[in-house]
Amino acid sequence: MLSNSFVLVLAGSHSITTTALAPQSCTSGSPTLLLNLYNPSAFSYTYYSYSYTPTTNQATIMIELRQDPSALYIDDISVIDSSNQQLISNGGFETGSLTSWQRGTVSGGSVSSGCANTGTYCYADGIVGQTDNIHQSFSTVVGSAVTVSFYLRNGSGDL
């Protein structure tokens, strides 16, 4: 059975469930779903940008990916505040690792070379039959909007 989806969630001050449930989700707080794609056709890197207004002084960006049997790729993730300051680290995965990111317990994806939108690396989902999850928390100012942006690609072949 072929299945693919992408979910990007931002949430203020909460804990994240990291169990083998699909999809993984926030257990408290008020998550804001920024993007949910289900069974899209293959597409090259596409830019997405959203405004998010935090309600707490800490937020978590959570990215869930699933593409069976192919792969979804995400790169150049950015969270910018009103003073143009970058609030997350390693959004382009250019360390060659998941430095600054946390994995959910179901995580078969990896930082890979040769799939980047810019630079050398991107994050590629790599687990079949379950949802990948990575997330990163960052400080915010309550009521001060941030801009969340990233590039996403839906591959059409195996990694």
Phi, psi and omega per residue, in radians:
M1 nan 2.249 3.112
L2 -1.556 2.406 3.104
S3 -2.686 2.455 3.021
N4 -2.641 2.559 3.104
S5 -2.770 2.794 3.082
F6 -2.431 2.252 3.108
V7 -2.296 2.244 3.057
L8 -2.079 2.113 -3.077
V9 -2.161 2.399 2.980
L10 -2.038 2.389 -3.126
A11 -2.529 2.545 3.061
G12 -1.508 2.593 3.010
S13 0.287 1.497 -3.116
H14 -2.668 2.959 3.001
S15 -1.784 2.683 -3.096
I16 -1.940 2.291 3.059
T17 -1.285 2.187 3.117
T18 -2.123 1.069 3.111
T19 -1.932 3.117 -3.103
A20 -1.439 0.379 3.096
L21 -1.451 2.557 3.091
A22 -2.111 2.237 -0.114
P23 -1.415 2.699 3.034
Q24 -1.207 2.652 -3.044
S25 -2.635 2.939 3.044
C26 -1.308 2.539 -3.130
T27 -1.767 -0.223 3.089
S28 -2.729 3.121 -3.093
G29 1.442 -2.904 -3.102
S30 -2.170 1.480 -3.127
P31 -1.152 2.520 3.079
T32 -2.023 2.040 3.115
L33 -1.407 2.017 -3.133
L34 -1.572 -0.615 -3.114
L35 -2.688 2.375 3.051
N36 -2.442 1.933 3.084
L37 -1.883 2.346 3.114
Y38 -2.282 2.148 -3.129
N39 0.906 0.839 3.068
P40 -1.325 2.727 3.010
S41 -1.207 2.867 3.086
A42 -1.023 2.462 3.072
F43 -2.608 2.633 3.101
S44 -1.335 3.108 -3.115
Y45 -0.925 2.225 -3.135
T46 -2.190 2.376 -3.115
Y47 -1.511 2.341 3.072
Y48 -2.204 2.443 3.129
S49 -2.506 2.364 -3.096
Y50 -2.435 2.604 2.997
S51 -1.709 2.372 3.135
Y52 -2.333 2.260 3.119
T53 -1.890 1.925 -3.087
P54 -1.206 2.578 3.087
T55 -1.916 -0.022 3.075
T56 -2.384 3.001 -3.100
N57 -1.547 0.128 3.004
Q58 -2.492 2.422 3.119
A59 -2.291 2.822 3.098
T60 -2.255 2.259 3.002
I61 -1.662 2.209 -3.109
M62 -2.132 2.243 -3.105
I63 -2.064 2.159 3.088
E64 -2.045 2.302 -3.101
L65 -2.278 2.469 2.977
R66 -2.680 2.195 3.087
Q67 -2.542 1.834 -3.131
D68 -1.936 2.184 0.058
P69 -1.744 0.172 -3.064
S70 -1.584 -2.437 -3.095
A71 -2.636 2.596 2.940
L72 -1.870 2.506 -3.123
Y73 -2.185 2.389 3.081
I74 -2.254 2.494 -3.079
D75 -2.663 2.839 3.026
D76 0.945 0.818 3.094
I77 -1.311 2.331 -3.069
S78 -2.468 2.443 2.984
V79 -2.260 1.930 -3.035
I80 -1.978 2.324 3.105
D81 -1.573 -3.094 -3.049
S82 -1.169 -0.316 3.080
S83 -1.693 0.277 3.097
N84 1.177 0.453 3.110
Q85 -1.614 2.337 3.077
Q86 -1.306 2.214 -3.058
L87 -1.726 -0.241 3.089
I88 -2.033 2.859 3.140
S89 -1.998 2.600 3.032
N90 1.040 0.661 3.130
G91 -1.194 -0.333 3.088
G92 -1.752 0.027 3.105
F93 1.040 0.436 -3.056
E94 -1.313 -0.052 2.979
T95 -1.309 -0.210 -3.083
G96 1.404 0.148 -3.135
S97 -2.572 -3.103 3.112
L98 -1.579 0.441 3.079
T99 -0.810 2.300 -3.133
S100 1.407 -0.223 3.109
W101 -1.778 2.642 3.035
Q102 -1.950 2.578 3.075
R103 -1.687 2.586 2.881
G104 -1.319 3.003 -3.135
T105 -1.234 -0.404 3.046
V106 -1.783 1.722 -3.078
S107 -2.633 1.751 3.103
G108 -1.837 0.036 -3.129
G109 -1.360 2.980 -3.124
S110 -2.698 2.804 2.972
V111 -1.375 2.194 -3.035
S112 -2.251 2.647 3.053
S113 -1.687 2.786 3.095
G114 1.460 0.074 -3.123
C115 -2.194 0.141 -2.997
A116 -1.270 2.619 2.941
N117 -1.303 -0.838 3.002
T118 -2.349 2.799 -3.126
G119 1.279 -2.607 -3.052
T120 -1.892 -0.593 -2.958
Y121 -2.034 2.761 2.973
C122 -2.533 3.049 3.001
Y123 -1.766 2.222 -3.131
A124 -2.071 2.252 3.083
D125 -1.272 2.529 -3.034
G126 -2.539 0.385 3.141
I127 -2.027 2.351 -3.137
V128 -1.755 2.338 3.076
G129 1.604 -0.100 3.127
Q130 -2.522 3.025 -3.094
T131 -1.754 2.234 2.985
D132 -1.289 2.667 3.086
N133 -2.558 2.258 2.905
I134 -2.298 2.638 3.141
H135 -2.660 2.772 3.140
Q136 -2.585 2.353 3.102
S137 -1.734 2.655 -3.129
F138 -2.669 2.741 3.131
S139 -1.405 2.542 3.125
T140 -2.409 3.012 3.008
V141 -1.947 2.149 -3.118
V142 -0.960 2.260 3.081
G143 1.446 -0.103 -3.134
S144 -1.759 1.935 -3.034
A145 -1.052 2.528 3.003
V146 -2.088 2.726 3.078
T147 -1.854 2.123 3.121
V148 -1.822 2.174 3.130
S149 -2.455 2.776 -3.126
F150 -2.969 2.923 3.017
Y151 -2.012 2.374 -3.114
L152 -2.259 2.434 3.092
R153 -2.284 2.381 3.054
N154 -1.824 1.894 -3.107
G155 -1.256 2.834 -3.132
S156 -2.048 0.119 3.125
G157 -2.520 3.050 3.137
D158 -1.182 2.728 3.072
L159 -1.104 nan nan
